[in-house]
Amino acid sequence: MAPQTTPRELPTELVEKIIETFWLSTLSNAERVRFMTASVLISKAWTCLYSRISSRDVVIPSVQYAKYFHTHLLHERSVIFDKTVHNMPNEHCRSLRFHVESPSVQASKHFNMKTAHSIDNSESVFDLLDWLADIPYLPLLRHIFIEFHNCGFTDLFDNMRLIIFPTQVTNLDISFGFTEGTSPKRIRDLQKDYPLRIPEGLPLNHIETLGIVGGGVSPVLGLLVTSCTGLREVRTDLADNSTVEEEKEYLKILREVCSDRDMSLELL
């Protein structure tokens, strides 16, 4: 019988890169929660590396986790993470990501995307931003990402998600994605919906870089460009060579606005 050998341990740097790559990838909220749960059970070494990455680039997968993050991690009352051993978000967080999901837009003919107020995790955006603005947590936080999956394009405005916003944040990225196979016509129809509430006086004058991906010709980009009075750069995935007349006109107007306000425009 051949002698058994113990596998060599992977270098710490490689393990950290594996965790970071997976952590920053696009996951469903259920997948994210499973990974978070497993990462505090594998080993002490893994948990230390995980705490370093997850505290630097924080992801909020649910309303419940938003509350836990606020009441336990920011106040350093966690029974899992020890601030003498693990990295804690209040000292290390540089970015905050919300992943908002909804049932497939094709799931039901009677599903009214425009008036639905039960989008999974959408409430955590307002709740956590409110807590962060009320007390000066996360002094290194500069970047906020809000990812919508299978959602309409008006939730941020209809439900006043950005009415309170941390003043230390200078970069805001918002993306919209849909399950593969969703009808392009359905997406275009959703883009034509106008918010039930028009945002006025949003506290976004400190945002310097704004990125919108997947927004198409929805009002989101235009309304946020108007609200972010201190913008220096706008990034969008609108196609410069689009054959869709609406997109061409939208991009033309956006270019004029950027020129008038001395902002750079990057087409992704």
Secondary structure as GFF3:
##gff-version 3
##sequence-region A 1 268
A	DSSP	alpha_helix	12	23	.	.	.	ID=ss1
A	DSSP	alpha_helix	29	39	.	.	.	ID=ss2
A	DSSP	alpha_helix	44	56	.	.	.	ID=ss3
A	DSSP	beta_strand	57	60	.	.	.	ID=ss4
A	DSSP	alpha_helix	63	68	.	.	.	ID=ss5
A	DSSP	pi_helix	69	73	.	.	.	ID=ss6
A	DSSP	alpha_helix	89	92	.	.	.	ID=ss7
A	DSSP	beta_strand	95	101	.	.	.	ID=ss8
A	DSSP	alpha_helix	122	134	.	.	.	ID=ss9
A	DSSP	beta_strand	143	149	.	.	.	ID=ss10
A	DSSP	alpha_helix	155	158	.	.	.	ID=ss11
A	DSSP	beta_strand	171	177	.	.	.	ID=ss12
A	DSSP	alpha_helix	184	191	.	.	.	ID=ss13
A	DSSP	beta_strand	209	213	.	.	.	ID=ss14
A	DSSP	alpha_helix	220	227	.	.	.	ID=ss15
A	DSSP	beta_strand	233	236	.	.	.	ID=ss16
A	DSSP	alpha_helix	245	260	.	.	.	ID=ss17
A	DSSP	beta_strand	264	267	.	.	.	ID=ss18
###
